[in-house]
Amino acid sequence: MTIKYKPHRGFDNLTIVSYSKWDDSTFLMAIPKDEANMDYQQYLEDFKSHGMSILIIDDIGDGVPDESMWQYLDNAEQLLTDKYGSDPSLHDKMTALREDRYVRAMEAKTPYESMKVAGPVIDTTSQEIKDKYRHLPMRR
């Protein structure tokens, strides 16, 4: 049994409004994004325990880091390149992705609470981005 969650966007195609819960390829339930909902709270706990491995993400929207969490997938840069390869905005989208990851890693925010996960992100970030965000406190 492998439980996975797929985020779903609202009519604005930007905001995540719900998640569907899957067991392998079997749909189990729809979960509204509502702090008072017990199933949504279970999703949050599962995400904290298992990280990105529980998400099913097949759309990166407009390529801007958002609450769907696509930007934290191991292949996020490849997803951007596949969708925006010849688009002149690819460079800006890639920079925004790398900056978002670096800032979240430095601030110990999801999914980079653990230094084991954040360390590689911080280490591989370009010096240009590190210099831009040098005001952030050092991570310990």
Stockholm file with secondary structure:
# STOCKHOLM 1.0

chainA/1-140         MTIKYKPHRGFDNLTIVSYSKWDDSTFLMAIPKDEANMDYQQYLEDFKSHGMSILIIDDIGDGVPDESMWQYLDNAEQLLTDKYGSDPSLHDKMTALREDRYVRAMEAKTPYESMKVAGPVIDTTSQEIKDKYRHLPMRR
#=GR chainA/1-140 SS CCEEEEEEECTTSSSEEEEEEEETTEEEEEEECCTTCHHHHHHHHHHHHHGGGGBCCCCCTTSSCCTTCGGGSTTHHHHHHHHHTTCTTHHHHHHHHHHHHHHHHHTTCTTCCSHHHHHHHHHHSCHHHHHHTTTSCCCC
#=GC SS_cons         CCEEEEEEECTTSSSEEEEEEEETTEEEEEEECCTTCHHHHHHHHHHHHHGGGGBCCCCCTTSSCCTTCGGGSTTHHHHHHHHHTTCTTHHHHHHHHHHHHHHHHHTTCTTCCSHHHHHHHHHHSCHHHHHHTTTSCCCC
//
